[in-house]
């Protein structure tokens, strides 16, 4: 359960913690099952079925053309990339309309 915190309550807690650093630790509750790991427990990883069924070719590289991205970045940096303000405006308004409906 999370208690709401007001600014006056927060100031009081901060003052109390600065006066008695051990008191802050005393009020902390440890959830069940949290603490030192069991001696017999071993670290491991299991992939979900969704992760195991990922499409092949993902390990080959990103799903976009790195050469094209580099070219566009260079053109933008040099100020030569064409900007279609009308298309950008239309796209922004379309996104806005989708959000509002």
N, C-alpha and C positions, 0 to 999 in steps of 0.2 A: 504494500500500500504506500502511496506517495502522498505526503502532506504538502499542502500549499505553503509557500514561504512568502511572507510579507517583508518589506524592506526593513522595518523595525525589528522583526524577528531575526532576520539575517544579521543585522548589526549586533544584536545581543549574542547570537551564537558565535560570531567572529570574535567578539570581545572575550567571551568565555573560553574559547579555544586558544586565544593568544595568552590568556592568563594561566591556563592549565592544559598543556598539550596532551597529557594522558587522558583527560576527560573526553576528548573527541573520540578516541578509540574505544572507550568504555561503552558508549551509546550505540555502537555499530553492531547490528545483529548479523550473524553469519547464517546464510540459508543452509538448510539441510543438504547434505551431499557435497558441500563445498569445504575444502580444506586440503590437507595433505593427501596426495594420491595414494591409492592402495598399493602395497608393495608388489602385488601380483599383476597389476594393470600394465599393459604394454601400449606404447604409442602405435598408431596405425591410421591408415586412410582407406575409406571405402567410397567408391564412386557410385552415384545414384544411377538408376537405369537410364534416366534422361541424359546424363553425362556420357554414359557408355554408348548411347545410340547417336551421338553427335555425328554429323555428316563427315564423310571422308574428305580429305583435302584441306581440312582446317589447319593441320600441322604443317602444310606446305608454305603458307604465308598469308598475308592479309588479303581480304576479298576485294581489294581495289588496286588500281595501277599506281605503284609508287613513282614511276617515272612521270606520269601525268601530274600527280600531286606536286612533285618537285618543280615541274615546269610552271604550273599555276602559281606556286609560291614565289618563284623567281619573277614572274611577270607582275605579280602584286607588289613585290618589293621595289621593282623598277618603275612602277606606276603605269605599266602598259596593259594591265588586265582590263578588258572591257566590262563596264558595269552597266547593267540594264536597270535603271532606277524604276521604271514602270513595272517590270516583272517583280522586283523586290517589293514594291508597294502593294501590288496585287496579292502576292503571297502572304504578306503580313496581314492585310485585311481579311483574307480568306481564313487564316489561322485564328484571327480574332473572332470572326463570325462563328467558327467551329467551337471555340471556347465558350461563347456566349449562348449558344443554342443547346 
